Amino acid sequence: MTRRLVAEALGTALLLISIIGSGVMGVSLAQGNAAITLLANAIATGCMLYVIITVLNPISGAHFNPAVSLAFALRGRLPWRDVPGYVAAQIIGGIVGVWVTHLMFDLPVLQWSMTLHRTGGAQWFSEMIATFGLLFVIFGGLKARAEAVPTLVALYITGAYWFTSSTSFANPAVTIARGFSDTFAGINPAHIPMFIIMQVIAVVISHFALKALLEDG
């Protein structure tokens, strides 16, 4: 269990390093072009997802996301007793990843995201769609072609950065961690709760919808 929790924490930390770091680098190099910055952010995140899922899947299942862990528990594929540990490891790993990134770019380690406002019905609905889509890709991929899941998730998130109004957080641990960075990829802490609520709602909806669609008992 210790190895699994370390893998979840490490993977989530690396994921946040890719998200925050590419955002900082994008802003630095794109000279104010938000589209180029978002493109860099999406590509870096997708690349990192492919790597960490491929490498760490044999150890922990490569969730790196409380929504994914909850979805696996609902399907009986993760013991409920393991869920609190997974979620804690993911949240802690995500925050540590943010702090490591700040150190790499010579930014104040401890900060709050106070300048980036992500709120409103459209973005809340976007988070529900983004999370549902991620779970569709994961469980649909496991049923159709399990070895392709790392590629499928990486491609989905890279695209979802662009086709969702919220830029597809789709992950409570990522959402919380991004509140600790006042950079391009941050989120005002006051807006975190509704993002997480919509992500959890998507987990519940996907459990019943995908179970019926995929005939997954």
TORPA-4810 file (N, C-alpha, C, O; in nm, 3 decimals):
<nodes>
NODE_1_0.083_-0.120_0.000_0.000_0.000_0.000_0.087_0.125_0.000_0.053_0.224_-0.065_M
NODE_2_0.198_0.122_0.072_0.286_0.239_0.076_0.338_0.273_-0.062_0.342_0.390_-0.101_T
NODE_3_0.379_0.171_-0.137_0.428_0.195_-0.273_0.319_0.254_-0.361_0.347_0.342_-0.443_R
NODE_4_0.197_0.208_-0.343_0.086_0.260_-0.423_0.060_0.406_-0.391_0.038_0.487_-0.481_R
NODE_5_0.063_0.442_-0.263_0.038_0.580_-0.224_0.151_0.671_-0.270_0.126_0.784_-0.312_L
NODE_6_0.273_0.624_-0.262_0.387_0.703_-0.310_0.374_0.725_-0.461_0.401_0.834_-0.510_V
NODE_7_0.333_0.620_-0.533_0.316_0.632_-0.678_0.207_0.735_-0.711_0.224_0.815_-0.803_A
NODE_8_0.097_0.732_-0.636_-0.011_0.829_-0.660_0.035_0.972_-0.629_0.003_1.065_-0.703_E
NODE_9_0.109_0.988_-0.521_0.158_1.121_-0.485_0.259_1.171_-0.587_0.254_1.286_-0.630_A
NODE_10_0.352_1.084_-0.625_0.454_1.123_-0.723_0.392_1.157_-0.857_0.425_1.259_-0.918_L
NODE_11_0.302_1.073_-0.903_0.238_1.098_-1.033_0.161_1.229_-1.034_0.167_1.304_-1.131_G
NODE_12_0.086_1.256_-0.925_0.010_1.380_-0.920_0.102_1.500_-0.910_0.074_1.605_-0.968_T
NODE_13_0.213_1.486_-0.837_0.310_1.595_-0.830_0.368_1.626_-0.968_0.378_1.743_-1.006_A
NODE_14_0.405_1.523_-1.042_0.459_1.544_-1.177_0.354_1.606_-1.269_0.387_1.689_-1.354_L
NODE_15_0.229_1.566_-1.252_0.122_1.624_-1.332_0.111_1.774_-1.307_0.098_1.852_-1.401_L
NODE_16_0.115_1.814_-1.180_0.106_1.958_-1.149_0.230_2.033_-1.193_0.220_2.149_-1.233_L
NODE_17_0.345_1.969_-1.188_0.466_2.034_-1.240_0.449_2.066_-1.387_0.488_2.173_-1.433_I
NODE_18_0.391_1.972_-1.461_0.371_1.996_-1.605_0.268_2.106_-1.629_0.285_2.187_-1.720_S
NODE_19_0.162_2.109_-1.548_0.056_2.208_-1.567_0.105_2.349_-1.531_0.093_2.442_-1.611_I
NODE_20_0.159_2.363_-1.411_0.201_2.495_-1.365_0.326_2.542_-1.439_0.335_2.657_-1.481_I
NODE_21_0.422_2.451_-1.456_0.548_2.488_-1.521_0.530_2.532_-1.664_0.589_2.631_-1.707_G
NODE_22_0.449_2.458_-1.740_0.428_2.496_-1.880_0.350_2.626_-1.891_0.368_2.702_-1.986_S
NODE_23_0.263_2.652_-1.793_0.193_2.780_-1.792_0.286_2.896_-1.768_0.278_2.998_-1.836_G
NODE_24_0.375_2.880_-1.671_0.474_2.985_-1.643_0.566_3.007_-1.763_0.591_3.121_-1.803_V
NODE_25_0.615_2.899_-1.820_0.705_2.910_-1.935_0.632_2.970_-2.055_0.688_3.051_-2.128_M
NODE_26_0.508_2.929_-2.074_0.430_2.981_-2.186_0.411_3.131_-2.177_0.429_3.203_-2.276_G
NODE_27_0.375_3.179_-2.058_0.358_3.323_-2.038_0.489_3.397_-2.064_0.490_3.505_-2.123_V
NODE_28_0.599_3.338_-2.019_0.730_3.401_-2.035_0.772_3.413_-2.181_0.833_3.513_-2.220_S
NODE_29_0.739_3.311_-2.261_0.790_3.307_-2.398_0.689_3.354_-2.503_0.728_3.394_-2.613_L
NODE_30_0.561_3.352_-2.472_0.459_3.381_-2.573_0.430_3.529_-2.590_0.352_3.567_-2.678_A
NODE_31_0.492_3.613_-2.507_0.478_3.758_-2.520_0.333_3.804_-2.521_0.292_3.886_-2.603_Q
NODE_32_0.255_3.748_-2.427_0.118_3.791_-2.413_0.017_3.719_-2.498_-0.103_3.748_-2.490_G
NODE_33_0.061_3.625_-2.580_-0.032_3.549_-2.665_-0.091_3.434_-2.584_-0.026_3.332_-2.562_N
NODE_34_-0.216_3.453_-2.539_-0.278_3.353_-2.451_-0.302_3.221_-2.523_-0.296_3.115_-2.461_A
NODE_35_-0.328_3.227_-2.654_-0.353_3.103_-2.729_-0.228_3.016_-2.733_-0.236_2.894_-2.715_A
NODE_36_-0.113_3.078_-2.756_0.013_3.001_-2.758_0.042_2.944_-2.620_0.088_2.831_-2.607_I
NODE_37_0.016_3.023_-2.516_0.038_2.975_-2.380_-0.050_2.855_-2.349_-0.004_2.757_-2.291_T
NODE_38_-0.177_2.864_-2.387_-0.269_2.752_-2.362_-0.228_2.628_-2.442_-0.238_2.516_-2.393_L
NODE_39_-0.181_2.649_-2.564_-0.136_2.537_-2.645_-0.018_2.467_-2.579_-0.014_2.345_-2.571_L
NODE_40_0.079_2.546_-2.531_0.194_2.488_-2.462_0.149_2.414_-2.336_0.198_2.305_-2.308_A
NODE_41_0.057_2.473_-2.263_0.003_2.414_-2.142_-0.062_2.279_-2.171_-0.040_2.182_-2.099_N
NODE_42_-0.143_2.275_-2.276_-0.214_2.152_-2.312_-0.119_2.042_-2.356_-0.132_1.927_-2.313_A
NODE_43_-0.024_2.076_-2.442_0.070_1.976_-2.494_0.154_1.918_-2.381_0.172_1.796_-2.373_I
NODE_44_0.207_2.005_-2.293_0.291_1.957_-2.183_0.213_1.866_-2.090_0.264_1.764_-2.044_A
NODE_45_0.089_1.903_-2.062_0.006_1.820_-1.973_-0.024_1.685_-2.036_-0.014_1.582_-1.970_T
NODE_46_-0.059_1.686_-2.163_-0.087_1.560_-2.232_0.034_1.469_-2.235_0.022_1.348_-2.213_G
NODE_47_0.150_1.526_-2.262_0.273_1.446_-2.265_0.302_1.384_-2.129_0.336_1.266_-2.119_C
NODE_48_0.288_1.464_-2.025_0.315_1.413_-1.890_0.216_1.305_-1.852_0.254_1.205_-1.790_M
NODE_49_0.090_1.322_-1.887_-0.010_1.220_-1.856_0.026_1.086_-1.919_0.015_0.982_-1.855_L
NODE_50_0.068_1.089_-2.043_0.105_0.964_-2.110_0.218_0.895_-2.034_0.216_0.773_-2.014_Y
NODE_51_0.317_0.973_-1.992_0.434_0.916_-1.924_0.397_0.858_-1.788_0.429_0.743_-1.759_V
NODE_52_0.329_0.937_-1.705_0.304_0.890_-1.569_0.203_0.775_-1.565_0.214_0.687_-1.481_I
NODE_53_0.107_0.775_-1.655_0.012_0.663_-1.659_0.082_0.536_-1.703_0.060_0.429_-1.645_I
NODE_54_0.166_0.546_-1.805_0.238_0.429_-1.856_0.332_0.371_-1.751_0.337_0.250_-1.731_T
NODE_55_0.406_0.458_-1.684_0.510_0.412_-1.591_0.452_0.365_-1.458_0.498_0.265_-1.402_V
NODE_56_0.353_0.437_-1.406_0.305_0.408_-1.271_0.179_0.322_-1.265_0.139_0.280_-1.156_L
NODE_57_0.118_0.295_-1.378_-0.002_0.211_-1.378_0.020_0.074_-1.313_-0.066_0.028_-1.238_N
NODE_58_0.133_0.007_-1.339_0.152_-0.125_-1.276_0.161_-0.119_-1.124_0.141_-0.221_-1.057_P
NODE_59_0.190_-0.002_-1.068_0.207_0.009_-0.923_0.076_0.043_-0.853_0.035_-0.026_-0.760_I
NODE_60_0.010_0.150_-0.899_-0.108_0.199_-0.827_-0.235_0.203_-0.908_-0.342_0.231_-0.854_S
NODE_61_-0.225_0.175_-1.038_-0.340_0.193_-1.125_-0.342_0.328_-1.192_-0.424_0.353_-1.280_G
NODE_62_-0.251_0.417_-1.149_-0.231_0.548_-1.213_-0.359_0.631_-1.219_-0.404_0.672_-1.326_A
NODE_63_-0.417_0.656_-1.102_-0.536_0.740_-1.096_-0.500_0.888_-1.101_-0.541_0.960_-1.192_H
NODE_64_-0.421_0.934_-1.002_-0.376_1.073_-0.991_-0.494_1.170_-0.987_-0.480_1.286_-1.026_F
NODE_65_-0.608_1.124_-0.940_-0.731_1.201_-0.952_-0.836_1.140_-0.859_-0.877_1.026_-0.880_N
NODE_66_-0.882_1.213_-0.756_-0.983_1.160_-0.666_-1.112_1.118_-0.737_-1.180_1.024_-0.695_P
NODE_67_-1.147_1.189_-0.845_-1.267_1.151_-0.920_-1.252_1.014_-0.982_-1.347_0.935_-0.985_A
NODE_68_-1.134_0.984_-1.032_-1.107_0.853_-1.092_-1.107_0.746_-0.984_-1.163_0.638_-1.003_V
NODE_69_-1.045_0.774_-0.870_-1.043_0.677_-0.761_-1.184_0.647_-0.712_-1.218_0.532_-0.685_S
NODE_70_-1.267_0.751_-0.700_-1.406_0.732_-0.659_-1.482_0.649_-0.762_-1.559_0.560_-0.725_L
NODE_71_-1.458_0.676_-0.890_-1.526_0.600_-0.995_-1.484_0.453_-0.992_-1.568_0.365_-1.011_A
NODE_72_-1.357_0.426_-0.969_-1.311_0.287_-0.960_-1.372_0.219_-0.837_-1.408_0.101_-0.843_F
NODE_73_-1.383_0.292_-0.726_-1.443_0.233_-0.605_-1.590_0.200_-0.628_-1.637_0.095_-0.584_A
NODE_74_-1.663_0.287_-0.696_-1.804_0.263_-0.725_-1.822_0.138_-0.810_-1.924_0.069_-0.800_L
NODE_75_-1.723_0.108_-0.893_-1.730_-0.010_-0.979_-1.673_-0.134_-0.913_-1.669_-0.241_-0.974_R
NODE_76_-1.628_-0.121_-0.790_-1.572_-0.235_-0.719_-1.431_-0.270_-0.761_-1.383_-0.379_-0.731_G
NODE_77_-1.364_-0.177_-0.830_-1.228_-0.204_-0.878_-1.121_-0.146_-0.786_-1.002_-0.168_-0.807_R
NODE_78_-1.164_-0.072_-0.683_-1.073_-0.020_-0.581_-1.144_-0.035_-0.447_-1.255_0.016_-0.431_L
NODE_79_-1.083_-0.104_-0.350_-1.148_-0.119_-0.219_-1.177_0.018_-0.157_-1.093_0.108_-0.162_P
NODE_80_-1.296_0.033_-0.098_-1.332_0.161_-0.037_-1.234_0.201_0.073_-1.213_0.320_0.096_W
NODE_81_-1.175_0.104_0.140_-1.081_0.137_0.246_-0.956_0.206_0.193_-0.885_0.273_0.268_R
NODE_82_-0.928_0.189_0.063_-0.809_0.250_0.003_-0.835_0.391_-0.048_-0.741_0.465_-0.074_D
NODE_83_-0.962_0.429_-0.062_-0.995_0.557_-0.123_-0.941_0.676_-0.044_-0.881_0.765_-0.104_V
NODE_84_-0.958_0.683_0.090_-0.904_0.799_0.164_-0.753_0.817_0.145_-0.705_0.929_0.129_P
NODE_85_-0.680_0.707_0.147_-0.535_0.716_0.128_-0.499_0.765_-0.010_-0.410_0.849_-0.024_G
NODE_86_-0.567_0.715_-0.111_-0.543_0.759_-0.249_-0.570_0.909_-0.262_-0.489_0.983_-0.319_Y
NODE_87_-0.684_0.953_-0.210_-0.722_1.093_-0.224_-0.623_1.184_-0.151_-0.582_1.287_-0.204_V
NODE_88_-0.585_1.145_-0.030_-0.489_1.225_0.046_-0.355_1.233_-0.027_-0.294_1.340_-0.035_A
NODE_89_-0.308_1.120_-0.079_-0.181_1.118_-0.151_-0.187_1.207_-0.275_-0.091_1.279_-0.305_A
NODE_90_-0.298_1.203_-0.345_-0.313_1.283_-0.466_-0.314_1.433_-0.434_-0.249_1.512_-0.503_Q
NODE_91_-0.386_1.472_-0.331_-0.392_1.614_-0.294_-0.257_1.664_-0.246_-0.210_1.770_-0.288_I
NODE_92_-0.193_1.587_-0.157_-0.061_1.627_-0.106_0.040_1.632_-0.219_0.118_1.727_-0.228_I
NODE_93_0.040_1.530_-0.304_0.134_1.528_-0.416_0.114_1.646_-0.508_0.211_1.705_-0.555_G
NODE_94_-0.013_1.682_-0.535_-0.041_1.795_-0.621_0.013_1.925_-0.565_0.074_2.003_-0.638_G
NODE_95_-0.009_1.949_-0.437_0.039_2.073_-0.375_0.191_2.078_-0.374_0.250_2.182_-0.403_I
NODE_96_0.254_1.966_-0.342_0.401_1.960_-0.345_0.452_1.988_-0.487_0.552_2.058_-0.504_V
NODE_97_0.384_1.935_-0.588_0.424_1.961_-0.726_0.418_2.109_-0.760_0.505_2.160_-0.830_G
NODE_98_0.316_2.179_-0.709_0.307_2.324_-0.730_0.425_2.394_-0.665_0.487_2.481_-0.726_V
NODE_99_0.455_2.358_-0.542_0.567_2.422_-0.472_0.701_2.397_-0.542_0.785_2.486_-0.552_W
NODE_100_0.720_2.274_-0.589_0.844_2.242_-0.662_0.856_2.328_-0.787_0.965_2.376_-0.819_V
NODE_101_0.746_2.348_-0.856_0.747_2.430_-0.976_0.782_2.574_-0.944_0.859_2.636_-1.016_T
NODE_102_0.727_2.628_-0.838_0.760_2.763_-0.797_0.909_2.776_-0.770_0.971_2.876_-0.808_H
NODE_103_0.967_2.677_-0.706_1.112_2.679_-0.681_1.191_2.679_-0.812_1.290_2.751_-0.825_L
NODE_104_1.146_2.598_-0.908_1.218_2.590_-1.037_1.218_2.723_-1.110_1.315_2.756_-1.178_M
NODE_105_1.110_2.800_-1.096_1.099_2.926_-1.170_1.126_3.048_-1.081_1.094_3.161_-1.118_F
NODE_106_1.185_3.024_-0.963_1.223_3.133_-0.873_1.103_3.221_-0.837_1.113_3.343_-0.836_D
NODE_107_0.991_3.157_-0.808_0.870_3.226_-0.765_0.850_3.203_-0.615_0.902_3.106_-0.561_L
NODE_108_0.774_3.290_-0.548_0.742_3.264_-0.407_0.676_3.126_-0.394_0.579_3.097_-0.464_P
NODE_109_0.727_3.044_-0.306_0.676_2.908_-0.294_0.532_2.908_-0.245_0.447_2.839_-0.301_V
NODE_110_0.506_2.985_-0.142_0.371_2.989_-0.083_0.295_3.108_-0.140_0.333_3.223_-0.118_L
NODE_111_0.188_3.079_-0.212_0.106_3.185_-0.270_-0.034_3.131_-0.294_-0.057_3.011_-0.295_Q
NODE_112_-0.128_3.225_-0.314_-0.266_3.190_-0.348_-0.297_3.245_-0.486_-0.242_3.348_-0.527_W
NODE_113_-0.383_3.178_-0.557_-0.424_3.226_-0.689_-0.536_3.328_-0.672_-0.653_3.291_-0.657_S
NODE_114_-0.501_3.455_-0.675_-0.598_3.561_-0.649_-0.639_3.636_-0.775_-0.734_3.714_-0.772_M
NODE_115_-0.570_3.615_-0.886_-0.596_3.695_-1.006_-0.677_3.621_-1.111_-0.736_3.684_-1.199_T
NODE_116_-0.681_3.487_-1.104_-0.752_3.411_-1.206_-0.888_3.365_-1.154_-0.897_3.280_-1.065_L
NODE_117_-0.993_3.422_-1.212_-1.129_3.390_-1.170_-1.189_3.290_-1.267_-1.198_3.316_-1.387_H
NODE_118_-1.231_3.177_-1.214_-1.293_3.072_-1.296_-1.424_3.035_-1.228_-1.428_2.951_-1.138_R
NODE_119_-1.531_3.099_-1.272_-1.659_3.077_-1.206_-1.773_3.101_-1.303_-1.752_3.149_-1.414_T
NODE_120_-1.894_3.067_-1.261_-2.011_3.087_-1.345_-2.067_2.955_-1.396_-1.996_2.855_-1.403_G
NODE_121_-2.194_2.957_-1.431_-2.264_2.836_-1.473_-2.201_2.764_-1.589_-2.197_2.641_-1.591_G
NODE_122_-2.151_2.840_-1.687_-2.091_2.776_-1.805_-1.967_2.696_-1.767_-1.950_2.583_-1.814_A
NODE_123_-1.881_2.753_-1.681_-1.760_2.680_-1.642_-1.792_2.564_-1.549_-1.726_2.460_-1.554_Q
NODE_124_-1.892_2.580_-1.463_-1.930_2.468_-1.376_-1.983_2.352_-1.461_-1.945_2.237_-1.439_W
NODE_125_-2.068_2.383_-1.556_-2.121_2.279_-1.645_-2.007_2.217_-1.726_-2.006_2.097_-1.751_F
NODE_126_-1.913_2.302_-1.768_-1.797_2.254_-1.843_-1.718_2.151_-1.764_-1.673_2.051_-1.819_S
NODE_127_-1.702_2.174_-1.633_-1.629_2.079_-1.550_-1.701_1.945_-1.540_-1.637_1.840_-1.533_E
NODE_128_-1.833_1.949_-1.538_-1.909_1.824_-1.534_-1.888_1.747_-1.664_-1.867_1.625_-1.661_M
NODE_129_-1.895_1.816_-1.776_-1.874_1.751_-1.906_-1.731_1.700_-1.918_-1.709_1.588_-1.965_I
NODE_130_-1.634_1.780_-1.877_-1.493_1.741_-1.886_-1.465_1.616_-1.805_-1.393_1.526_-1.850_A
NODE_131_-1.521_1.609_-1.684_-1.498_1.493_-1.597_-1.569_1.370_-1.650_-1.514_1.260_-1.649_T
NODE_132_-1.692_1.387_-1.697_-1.764_1.275_-1.758_-1.685_1.222_-1.877_-1.671_1.101_-1.893_F
NODE_133_-1.635_1.311_-1.960_-1.559_1.269_-2.077_-1.434_1.192_-2.041_-1.399_1.093_-2.106_G
NODE_134_-1.365_1.238_-1.936_-1.244_1.168_-1.892_-1.277_1.026_-1.847_-1.206_0.931_-1.882_L
NODE_135_-1.384_1.011_-1.770_-1.422_0.877_-1.723_-1.470_0.789_-1.838_-1.447_0.668_-1.838_L
NODE_136_-1.537_0.849_-1.934_-1.576_0.775_-2.054_-1.453_0.721_-2.127_-1.452_0.606_-2.171_F
NODE_137_-1.351_0.805_-2.139_-1.228_0.763_-2.207_-1.159_0.650_-2.129_-1.113_0.553_-2.189_V
NODE_138_-1.153_0.663_-1.997_-1.083_0.563_-1.916_-1.154_0.428_-1.920_-1.094_0.326_-1.953_I
NODE_139_-1.283_0.428_-1.886_-1.354_0.300_-1.876_-1.389_0.244_-2.013_-1.391_0.122_-2.032_F
NODE_140_-1.417_0.331_-2.108_-1.436_0.284_-2.244_-1.308_0.226_-2.301_-1.309_0.124_-2.370_G
NODE_141_-1.196_0.292_-2.271_-1.067_0.242_-2.316_-1.030_0.110_-2.253_-0.977_0.021_-2.321_G
NODE_142_-1.057_0.095_-2.123_-1.027_-0.031_-2.055_-1.105_-0.147_-2.116_-1.055_-0.259_-2.123_L
NODE_143_-1.227_-0.119_-2.159_-1.308_-0.225_-2.217_-1.267_-0.256_-2.361_-1.264_-0.371_-2.402_K
NODE_144_-1.235_-0.150_-2.437_-1.207_-0.169_-2.579_-1.062_-0.208_-2.606_-1.035_-0.296_-2.688_A
NODE_145_-0.968_-0.141_-2.536_-0.827_-0.165_-2.564_-0.744_-0.109_-2.449_-0.698_0.005_-2.454_R
NODE_146_-0.726_-0.188_-2.346_-0.667_-0.140_-2.221_-0.528_-0.080_-2.240_-0.494_0.018_-2.173_A
NODE_147_-0.448_-0.136_-2.329_-0.311_-0.085_-2.346_-0.307_0.054_-2.406_-0.203_0.120_-2.404_E
NODE_148_-0.419_0.099_-2.461_-0.423_0.231_-2.525_-0.467_0.341_-2.430_-0.469_0.458_-2.468_A
NODE_149_-0.503_0.307_-2.306_-0.557_0.407_-2.214_-0.462_0.525_-2.191_-0.509_0.639_-2.192_V
NODE_150_-0.332_0.504_-2.170_-0.244_0.622_-2.153_-0.252_0.718_-2.271_-0.259_0.840_-2.251_P
NODE_151_-0.252_0.666_-2.390_-0.262_0.752_-2.509_-0.398_0.819_-2.516_-0.407_0.938_-2.547_T
NODE_152_-0.504_0.745_-2.488_-0.639_0.801_-2.495_-0.657_0.915_-2.395_-0.712_1.019_-2.429_L
NODE_153_-0.612_0.895_-2.272_-0.625_1.000_-2.171_-0.543_1.122_-2.208_-0.590_1.235_-2.195_V
NODE_154_-0.421_1.099_-2.254_-0.335_1.211_-2.293_-0.398_1.292_-2.406_-0.398_1.415_-2.402_A
NODE_155_-0.450_1.223_-2.506_-0.513_1.292_-2.619_-0.640_1.364_-2.575_-0.665_1.477_-2.618_L
NODE_156_-0.719_1.301_-2.491_-0.843_1.363_-2.446_-0.816_1.492_-2.371_-0.877_1.595_-2.401_Y
NODE_157_-0.726_1.489_-2.273_-0.700_1.609_-2.193_-0.637_1.718_-2.278_-0.669_1.836_-2.260_I
NODE_158_-0.548_1.682_-2.369_-0.488_1.782_-2.458_-0.597_1.853_-2.537_-0.595_1.976_-2.549_T
NODE_159_-0.691_1.777_-2.590_-0.801_1.838_-2.664_-0.897_1.913_-2.575_-0.945_2.021_-2.612_G
NODE_160_-0.927_1.858_-2.456_-1.026_1.917_-2.367_-0.982_2.053_-2.313_-1.065_2.135_-2.276_A
NODE_161_-0.852_2.077_-2.308_-0.803_2.210_-2.272_-0.866_2.315_-2.365_-0.889_2.430_-2.325_Y
NODE_162_-0.893_2.273_-2.489_-0.940_2.367_-2.591_-1.090_2.365_-2.612_-1.148_2.468_-2.645_W
NODE_163_-1.155_2.250_-2.593_-1.298_2.248_-2.626_-1.389_2.260_-2.503_-1.511_2.247_-2.517_F
NODE_164_-1.333_2.285_-2.384_-1.415_2.314_-2.267_-1.385_2.456_-2.219_-1.271_2.502_-2.226_T
NODE_165_-1.487_2.524_-2.170_-1.468_2.663_-2.128_-1.385_2.675_-2.001_-1.328_2.780_-1.973_S
NODE_166_-1.378_2.567_-1.924_-1.301_2.568_-1.799_-1.157_2.522_-1.819_-1.079_2.522_-1.724_S
NODE_167_-1.121_2.485_-1.939_-0.992_2.422_-1.976_-0.972_2.288_-1.905_-0.859_2.246_-1.882_T
NODE_168_-1.082_2.222_-1.871_-1.082_2.083_-1.830_-0.989_2.050_-1.714_-0.887_1.983_-1.731_S
NODE_169_-1.024_2.098_-1.595_-0.953_2.054_-1.476_-0.983_1.905_-1.452_-0.892_1.823_-1.445_F
NODE_170_-1.114_1.872_-1.441_-1.162_1.733_-1.434_-1.093_1.650_-1.327_-1.077_1.529_-1.342_A
NODE_171_-1.051_1.716_-1.217_-0.970_1.648_-1.117_-0.970_1.731_-0.988_-0.911_1.839_-0.986_N
NODE_172_-1.033_1.683_-0.881_-1.036_1.760_-0.756_-0.898_1.791_-0.699_-0.876_1.901_-0.647_P
NODE_173_-0.804_1.697_-0.707_-0.669_1.721_-0.654_-0.598_1.830_-0.733_-0.532_1.917_-0.675_A
NODE_174_-0.612_1.826_-0.865_-0.553_1.930_-0.951_-0.619_2.065_-0.922_-0.551_2.167_-0.916_V
NODE_175_-0.750_2.064_-0.904_-0.823_2.188_-0.875_-0.773_2.252_-0.747_-0.746_2.372_-0.743_T
NODE_176_-0.760_2.172_-0.642_-0.711_2.224_-0.513_-0.568_2.276_-0.528_-0.538_2.386_-0.483_I
NODE_177_-0.482_2.198_-0.589_-0.341_2.237_-0.601_-0.324_2.366_-0.681_-0.240_2.449_-0.647_A
NODE_178_-0.404_2.382_-0.787_-0.392_2.502_-0.869_-0.433_2.628_-0.794_-0.398_2.739_-0.835_R
NODE_179_-0.507_2.612_-0.684_-0.540_2.727_-0.600_-0.420_2.782_-0.526_-0.425_2.894_-0.474_G
NODE_180_-0.311_2.704_-0.521_-0.189_2.746_-0.452_-0.088_2.812_-0.545_0.028_2.830_-0.507_F
NODE_181_-0.130_2.848_-0.666_-0.037_2.909_-0.762_-0.103_3.027_-0.832_-0.200_3.010_-0.905_S
NODE_182_-0.049_3.146_-0.810_-0.102_3.266_-0.874_-0.034_3.285_-1.009_0.030_3.387_-1.034_D
NODE_183_-0.048_3.185_-1.094_0.013_3.186_-1.227_-0.095_3.156_-1.331_-0.213_3.150_-1.298_T
NODE_184_-0.053_3.139_-1.455_-0.147_3.119_-1.566_-0.246_3.007_-1.540_-0.363_3.018_-1.578_F
NODE_185_-0.204_2.899_-1.475_-0.290_2.781_-1.455_-0.362_2.782_-1.321_-0.420_2.680_-1.283_A
NODE_186_-0.359_2.892_-1.249_-0.420_2.897_-1.117_-0.571_2.906_-1.120_-0.632_2.921_-1.226_G
NODE_187_-0.630_2.898_-1.002_-0.774_2.919_-0.985_-0.795_2.983_-0.849_-0.738_2.940_-0.749_I
NODE_188_-0.877_3.087_-0.845_-0.908_3.153_-0.719_-0.965_3.050_-0.621_-1.060_2.980_-0.655_N
NODE_189_-0.910_3.041_-0.499_-0.958_2.941_-0.403_-1.108_2.947_-0.378_-1.170_2.845_-0.348_P
NODE_190_-1.168_3.066_-0.389_-1.312_3.079_-0.365_-1.393_3.004_-0.470_-1.510_2.974_-0.448_A
NODE_191_-1.332_2.974_-0.584_-1.404_2.909_-0.693_-1.381_2.757_-0.697_-1.439_2.687_-0.780_H
NODE_192_-1.297_2.709_-0.609_-1.264_2.566_-0.607_-1.384_2.478_-0.568_-1.407_2.377_-0.635_I
NODE_193_-1.460_2.513_-0.464_-1.567_2.421_-0.421_-1.666_2.383_-0.529_-1.702_2.266_-0.541_P
NODE_194_-1.712_2.481_-0.610_-1.811_2.447_-0.713_-1.750_2.360_-0.822_-1.819_2.273_-0.876_M
NODE_195_-1.623_2.380_-0.854_-1.557_2.293_-0.951_-1.559_2.149_-0.901_-1.590_2.056_-0.976_F
NODE_196_-1.525_2.130_-0.774_-1.519_1.995_-0.718_-1.658_1.933_-0.710_-1.675_1.815_-0.739_I
NODE_197_-1.757_2.012_-0.671_-1.894_1.961_-0.666_-1.937_1.909_-0.802_-1.995_1.801_-0.812_I
NODE_198_-1.909_1.985_-0.907_-1.949_1.943_-1.041_-1.872_1.820_-1.087_-1.926_1.735_-1.158_M
NODE_199_-1.747_1.810_-1.047_-1.667_1.692_-1.081_-1.724_1.567_-1.014_-1.730_1.461_-1.076_Q
NODE_200_-1.764_1.580_-0.888_-1.821_1.465_-0.816_-1.957_1.426_-0.875_-1.988_1.308_-0.888_V
NODE_201_-2.037_1.526_-0.911_-2.165_1.497_-0.977_-2.142_1.418_-1.105_-2.215_1.324_-1.135_I
NODE_202_-2.039_1.456_-1.178_-2.007_1.385_-1.303_-1.969_1.240_-1.276_-2.001_1.152_-1.355_A
NODE_203_-1.900_1.215_-1.165_-1.864_1.078_-1.130_-1.989_0.994_-1.109_-1.998_0.881_-1.158_V
NODE_204_-2.087_1.049_-1.037_-2.211_0.975_-1.010_-2.288_0.950_-1.140_-2.334_0.839_-1.164_V
NODE_205_-2.300_1.053_-1.222_-2.371_1.037_-1.349_-2.302_0.933_-1.437_-2.367_0.847_-1.496_I
NODE_206_-2.171_0.943_-1.445_-2.096_0.851_-1.531_-2.105_0.708_-1.481_-2.103_0.614_-1.561_S
NODE_207_-2.116_0.690_-1.350_-2.124_0.554_-1.296_-2.243_0.480_-1.355_-2.231_0.365_-1.398_H
NODE_208_-2.357_0.546_-1.357_-2.478_0.481_-1.407_-2.482_0.480_-1.560_-2.520_0.380_-1.621_F
NODE_209_-2.444_0.591_-1.621_-2.451_0.600_-1.767_-2.352_0.505_-1.834_-2.388_0.435_-1.928_A
NODE_210_-2.229_0.503_-1.786_-2.127_0.418_-1.849_-2.147_0.271_-1.814_-2.114_0.183_-1.893_L
NODE_211_-2.201_0.246_-1.696_-2.230_0.107_-1.662_-2.332_0.049_-1.760_-2.318_-0.065_-1.804_K
NODE_212_-2.434_0.129_-1.793_-2.534_0.085_-1.889_-2.476_0.075_-2.029_-2.503_-0.021_-2.102_A
NODE_213_-2.397_0.176_-2.067_-2.343_0.179_-2.204_-2.242_0.067_-2.227_-2.244_0.001_-2.331_L
NODE_214_-2.154_0.047_-2.130_-2.045_-0.047_-2.147_-2.077_-0.186_-2.090_-1.996_-0.278_-2.098_L
NODE_215_-2.197_-0.199_-2.031_-2.236_-0.324_-1.967_-2.130_-0.368_-1.868_-2.089_-0.484_-1.864_E
NODE_216_-2.088_-0.270_-1.787_-1.981_-0.295_-1.692_-2.042_-0.309_-1.553_-2.082_-0.211_-1.491_D
NODE_217_-2.048_-0.429_-1.505_-2.107_-0.451_-1.373_-2.012_-0.415_-1.263_-2.046_-0.428_-1.145_G
</nodes>
